[in-house]
């Protein structure tokens, strides 16, 4: 009979410690349940909405009547919950599409004069978790470096749009020369921060109280950057995980929106299963070109403002159906990967939806929101009556708590969402 190991057991030698991976012998006793898998969060936004008539069921609850889009997800019906009546307040901005900026933050008045974004839920989770993984968060996009992820200072986190580069960064070890170059960059970064801190202290001696408050924030950002550098340096000494999947080939043609989105969906399970990160944000963007989808001859953005033109709606549904299928593909991949007594989906909360409830009228209310996996109770459609909306942030709170990040409130929330 084996002696069970504790999950927090380390290998120690000459002052260096290395955490062990999740092992079978970390179970309390032979034949008992294995140690719990880490909880993850994935947030996916298709920024031009989902055609309401093809999405929303006429009936609610577990026995809801399926719809055109939900039929595409029939194999996963018991793995997700569809919500209506969730939204953020105050999302009218300078541009009708500015609500893209605040889907994960809920900051009000996006794009208006004096607007400053707040922290997004994915970055909030990443800050709470820290460097328990090589990458606290992964932010990816189908088209550009633009993302919906923002730091506590309201600064956008740039997205990686190349699956090939992301794969290389996460799973491929560079040659000795490349590794040494990266170490020098980190060292140079630390030297610069040391210099900045010294200069800031000198500057503070002759500044006002208001300026000193700003400098205190500046110091805090320097301390955080130094901590991050130290954490990154520690991870550089650890081998990257090995995966059986071949490196992906980037799709250069921006018209192939579906193919580019599918490549991102294929990366997510690799990121989660190797515990390279527990927080992933994906943005599916309009690219002002005609998508390479059979039967489509107009731009996605143009079609989203269809003006109830039946021919445009038919083309729009072809694009959106393909994107819903990408979401379904992700769910299938996560379900296929076993982890302990469950699957990767069981330990991963996957949010899929949009910042627009009705893209035709630029309406940011009544957002289409799916939540899959995570160990939540699923299989139904949770509908709210008109006028009885709830903050989408309540769902964010539930997701954070599900990850073990005890949170009473986030942005506009007034509690956790239960169903």
C-alpha positions in Angstrom: 0.0 0.0 0.0 1.4 3.3 -1.0 1.8 6.4 1.2 -0.2 9.2 -0.5 1.7 12.3 -1.4 0.5 15.8 -0.6 -0.4 18.0 -3.6 2.0 20.7 -2.3 5.0 18.4 -2.1 8.2 19.9 -3.5 11.5 18.6 -4.7 14.1 20.5 -2.8 17.9 20.8 -3.2 20.5 23.5 -2.5 17.8 26.1 -1.9 15.8 25.3 -5.0 12.3 23.9 -5.0 10.3 22.5 -7.8 6.6 21.8 -7.5 5.5 18.3 -8.6 2.8 17.8 -11.3 -0.6 16.3 -10.4 0.2 12.6 -9.6 -2.0 9.6 -9.0 -0.3 9.0 -5.7 -1.5 12.4 -4.5 -4.8 10.8 -3.8 -5.6 10.4 -0.1 -5.6 6.6 -0.4 -5.4 3.9 -3.0 -8.6 3.7 -5.1 -9.9 7.1 -3.9 -10.6 10.1 -6.0 -7.6 11.8 -7.5 -6.6 15.3 -6.4 -9.0 18.0 -7.8 -8.1 19.4 -11.2 -7.4 23.2 -11.3 -10.3 25.4 -12.3 -10.0 27.5 -15.4 -11.8 30.3 -17.2 -12.3 30.9 -20.9 -14.1 34.0 -22.3 -15.0 34.1 -26.0 -16.7 37.0 -27.7 -18.0 37.2 -31.2 -18.2 41.0 -31.5 -21.0 41.3 -34.1 -23.7 39.5 -32.1 -25.8 36.5 -32.9 -29.1 36.9 -34.9 -31.7 36.8 -32.1 -34.4 35.0 -34.2 -32.0 32.1 -34.8 -30.9 31.8 -31.2 -33.5 32.4 -28.6 -35.9 29.5 -27.8 -39.6 30.2 -27.3 -39.6 28.1 -24.2 -37.3 28.1 -21.2 -36.0 25.5 -18.7 -34.4 22.1 -19.3 -37.1 21.3 -21.9 -36.6 24.3 -24.1 -37.5 24.0 -27.7 -34.3 24.1 -29.8 -33.5 26.7 -32.4 -31.5 27.0 -35.6 -28.3 27.9 -33.8 -28.9 25.6 -30.8 -29.4 22.6 -33.2 -25.7 23.1 -34.1 -24.9 22.4 -30.4 -27.3 19.5 -29.9 -24.4 17.1 -29.0 -23.5 19.4 -26.1 -27.0 20.4 -24.9 -26.3 19.0 -21.4 -23.0 20.8 -21.1 -24.1 24.4 -21.4 -26.6 26.9 -20.2 -28.0 29.7 -22.4 -29.0 33.0 -20.6 -31.1 35.9 -21.8 -31.7 39.1 -19.9 -28.0 39.7 -18.9 -26.4 43.0 -19.7 -24.2 45.9 -18.6 -25.6 49.3 -17.9 -24.4 52.5 -19.6 -23.0 50.9 -22.7 -23.8 53.7 -25.1 -20.5 55.1 -26.3 -19.1 57.5 -28.9 -19.2 54.8 -31.5 -22.0 52.1 -31.5 -19.3 49.4 -31.4 -17.4 50.8 -28.4 -19.2 48.3 -26.2 -16.6 45.8 -27.5 -14.2 47.5 -25.1 -16.3 46.8 -22.0 -17.7 43.3 -22.5 -15.4 41.9 -19.9 -15.1 45.1 -17.8 -18.6 46.7 -17.6 -17.2 50.2 -17.4 -19.8 52.7 -18.4 -19.7 55.2 -21.3 -17.1 53.5 -23.4 -15.3 55.9 -25.8 -16.9 59.1 -24.3 -14.8 62.0 -23.2 -12.9 61.1 -20.0 -13.6 57.4 -20.4 -11.2 55.2 -18.6 -11.7 51.4 -18.8 -11.5 49.2 -15.7 -10.0 45.8 -15.2 -11.5 42.9 -17.2 -12.7 39.8 -15.5 -10.0 37.7 -17.1 -7.3 39.9 -15.9 -8.8 40.1 -12.4 -8.6 36.3 -12.3 -5.1 36.4 -13.6 -4.0 38.9 -11.0 -5.6 36.8 -8.2 -3.9 33.6 -9.5 -0.5 35.1 -10.2 2.2 32.9 -11.7 0.9 29.5 -10.6 1.2 28.9 -14.4 3.9 30.0 -16.9 1.4 32.5 -18.3 -1.1 34.1 -15.9 -3.4 34.7 -18.9 -3.5 34.2 -22.6 -5.2 36.8 -24.8 -5.8 35.8 -28.4 -7.7 37.3 -31.4 -8.9 36.3 -34.8 -7.7 39.5 -36.5 -5.6 42.1 -34.7 -3.8 42.9 -31.5 -7.0 44.6 -30.3 -8.5 42.7 -27.3 -11.2 43.0 -24.6 -8.7 42.4 -21.8 -7.7 45.4 -19.6 -5.4 45.8 -16.7 -6.4 47.5 -13.4 -5.0 50.8 -14.9 -7.4 50.5 -17.9 -4.7 49.6 -20.3 -5.5 47.1 -23.1 -3.6 43.8 -23.1 -2.5 43.2 -26.7 -3.8 40.0 -28.2 -1.8 37.4 -30.0 -3.3 36.8 -33.5 -0.8 34.2 -34.7 -1.5 30.6 -33.5 1.9 29.6 -34.8 3.7 32.2 -32.7 1.5 31.3 -29.6 2.3 27.6 -30.1 6.0 28.4 -30.3 5.9 30.6 -27.3 4.1 28.0 -25.2 5.5 24.7 -26.3 8.7 25.0 -28.3 12.0 25.5 -26.6 14.4 27.9 -28.4 18.0 27.1 -29.0 20.6 28.0 -26.4 21.3 31.4 -28.1 17.6 32.3 -28.2 17.2 31.4 -24.5 20.2 33.4 -23.5 19.0 36.4 -25.5 15.6 36.2 -23.7 17.4 36.1 -20.3 19.4 39.2 -21.2 16.2 41.0 -22.1 14.7 40.2 -18.7 17.9 41.3 -17.0 17.9 44.6 -19.0 14.3 45.1 -18.0 15.2 44.8 -14.3 18.1 47.3 -14.7 15.8 49.8 -16.3 13.2 49.4 -13.5 15.9 49.9 -10.9 16.9 53.1 -12.6 13.4 54.3 -12.9 12.7 53.7 -9.2 15.8 55.7 -8.3 14.8 58.6 -10.5 11.2 58.6 -9.1 12.4 58.9 -5.5 14.5 61.9 -6.4 11.6 63.5 -8.2 9.2 63.0 -5.3 11.2 65.3 -3.0 10.0 68.4 -4.9 6.4 67.5 -5.9 3.0 68.3 -4.6 0.7 66.0 -2.6 -1.3 65.2 -5.7 1.8 64.4 -7.7 3.1 62.2 -4.9 -0.1 60.2 -5.0 0.5 59.6 -8.7 4.1 58.7 -8.0 3.0 56.2 -5.3 0.9 54.5 -8.1 3.9 54.7 -10.3 6.0 52.9 -7.5 3.3 50.3 -7.3 3.5 49.6 -11.0 7.3 49.3 -10.8 7.0 46.9 -7.9 4.5 44.8 -9.8 6.7 44.8 -12.9 9.7 43.7 -10.8 7.7 40.9 -9.3 6.5 39.8 -12.8 10.1 39.8 -14.1 11.2 37.6 -11.2 8.4 35.2 -11.8 9.1 35.0 -15.5 12.8 34.4 -14.8 11.8 31.5 -12.5 9.7 29.9 -15.2 12.5 30.2 -17.8 14.4 27.6 -15.8 11.6 25.1 -16.1 11.0 23.0 -19.2 8.0 23.8 -21.4 5.3 21.1 -21.6 5.4 18.6 -24.5 2.4 18.2 -26.7 1.6 15.7 -29.4 -0.1 18.2 -31.6 1.9 19.6 -34.5 2.5 23.3 -34.7 -0.3 25.1 -36.5 0.1 26.9 -39.8 -1.2 30.5 -39.7 -4.0 31.4 -42.1 -2.8 34.7 -43.6 -6.0 35.5 -45.5 -8.2 37.7 -43.2 -11.2 36.7 -45.2 -11.0 33.2 -43.8 -12.6 34.3 -40.5 -13.9 30.8 -39.7 -10.6 29.1 -40.4 -8.7 31.6 -38.2 -11.3 31.3 -35.4 -11.0 27.5 -35.5 -7.3 27.6 -35.1 -7.8 29.6 -31.9 -10.3 27.1 -30.7 -7.8 24.3 -31.3 -5.2 26.1 -29.2 -7.4 26.5 -26.1 -7.4 22.8 -25.0 -3.6 22.6 -25.4 -3.2 25.7 -23.2 -5.5 24.4 -20.5 -4.5 20.7 -20.5 -0.8 21.5 -20.1 -1.7 24.0 -17.4 0.2 26.7 -19.3 -2.5 29.1 -18.2 -5.8 28.9 -16.5 -7.3 32.1 -18.0 -7.9 32.6 -21.7 -9.7 35.4 -23.5 -10.7 35.1 -27.2 -12.0 37.9 -29.4 -13.6 37.1 -32.8 -13.5 40.3 -34.7 -15.1 41.9 -37.8 -12.4 42.4 -40.4 -14.2 44.5 -43.0 -13.8 41.9 -45.8 -16.1 39.3 -47.2 -15.8 36.1 -45.2 -14.9 33.0 -47.2 -18.1 31.2 -46.5 -20.2 29.5 -49.2 -23.1 31.7 -50.2 -21.7 34.9 -48.6 -21.0 37.9 -50.9 -21.0 40.8 -48.4 -18.9 42.0 -45.4 -19.8 40.5 -42.0 -20.2 44.0 -40.6 -22.5 45.0 -43.4 -24.6 41.9 -42.9 -25.0 42.4 -39.2 -26.9 45.6 -40.0 -29.2 43.8 -42.3 -32.2 46.1 -41.9 -34.4 42.9 -42.0 -33.4 42.2 -45.5 -34.1 38.5 -45.9 -31.2 37.9 -48.3 -28.7 39.6 -46.0 -30.1 37.7 -43.0 -29.5 34.4 -44.8 -25.9 35.3 -45.5 -25.4 36.5 -41.9 -26.8 33.2 -40.6 -24.2 31.3 -42.7 -21.4 33.2 -41.0 -22.8 33.0 -37.5 -23.6 29.3 -37.9 -20.0 28.6 -38.8 -18.8 30.5 -35.7 -21.3 28.6 -33.5 -19.8 25.4 -34.9 -16.4 26.6 -33.9 -17.7 27.0 -30.3 -19.2 23.5 -30.5 -15.8 22.2 -31.7 -14.1 23.6 -28.7 -16.7 22.0 -26.3 -16.1 18.7 -28.1 -12.4 18.9 -27.7 -12.6 19.8 -24.0 -15.0 16.9 -23.4 -12.7 14.5 -25.2 -9.7 15.2 -22.9 -9.9 13.2 -19.7 -8.7 14.7 -16.4 -9.0 12.8 -13.2 -12.5 11.3 -13.0 -13.9 13.9 -15.3 -13.0 15.9 -18.4 -11.2 19.1 -19.2 -14.6 20.7 -19.7 -15.7 19.8 -16.2 -12.9 22.0 -14.8 -13.2 24.8 -17.3 -15.9 27.5 -17.3 -16.3 28.6 -20.9 -18.2 31.8 -21.6 -19.3 32.4 -25.1 -21.4 35.4 -26.3 -21.4 38.9 -27.6 -21.3 42.5 -26.6 -24.3 43.2 -28.8 -27.8 41.8 -28.1 -29.1 43.0 -31.5 -26.3 44.0 -33.9 -28.8 45.3 -36.4 -29.7 48.2 -34.1 -26.4 48.3 -32.2 -28.3 47.3 -29.1 -26.0 46.3 -26.2 -28.8 45.0 -24.1 -30.1 41.4 -23.6 -26.8 39.9 -24.6 -26.5 36.3 -25.9 -24.6 34.5 -23.3 -23.6 30.8 -23.1 -21.8 29.3 -20.1 -20.5 25.8 -20.5 -18.6 23.3 -18.3 -16.9 24.4 -15.0 -18.9 21.8 -13.0 -22.0 24.0 -13.1 -25.5 22.6 -13.4 -26.3 22.8 -17.2 -28.8 21.7 -19.7 -31.3 24.5 -19.8 -32.3 28.0 -21.1 -32.5 30.6 -18.3 -34.8 33.3 -19.6 -35.6 36.6 -17.9 -38.7 38.6 -18.5 -38.5 41.9 -20.3 -37.7 44.6 -17.8 -36.2 42.0 -15.3 -32.6 42.1 -16.5 -29.6 41.2 -14.4 -26.0 42.3 -14.5 -23.8 40.1 -16.6 -21.2 40.8 -13.9 -23.2 38.5 -11.6 -22.3 35.7 -13.8 -18.7 36.9 -13.7 -18.8 36.7 -9.9 -20.1 33.1 -10.1 -17.3 32.1 -12.5 -14.6 33.7 -10.2 -16.0 31.9 -7.1 -16.1 28.7 -9.1 -12.3 29.1 -9.6 -11.8 29.4 -5.9 -11.2 33.1 -6.2 -13.6 34.3 -3.5 -15.3 37.4 -4.8 -18.3 39.2 -3.4 -18.6 41.7 -6.2 -17.1 42.7 -9.6 -17.9 45.9 -11.5 -21.7 46.3 -11.8 -22.6 43.1 -9.9 -25.1 43.0 -7.1 -24.3 39.4 -6.1 -23.6 36.0 -7.7 -25.9 34.6 -10.4 -27.6 31.4 -9.5 -29.9 29.3 -11.6 
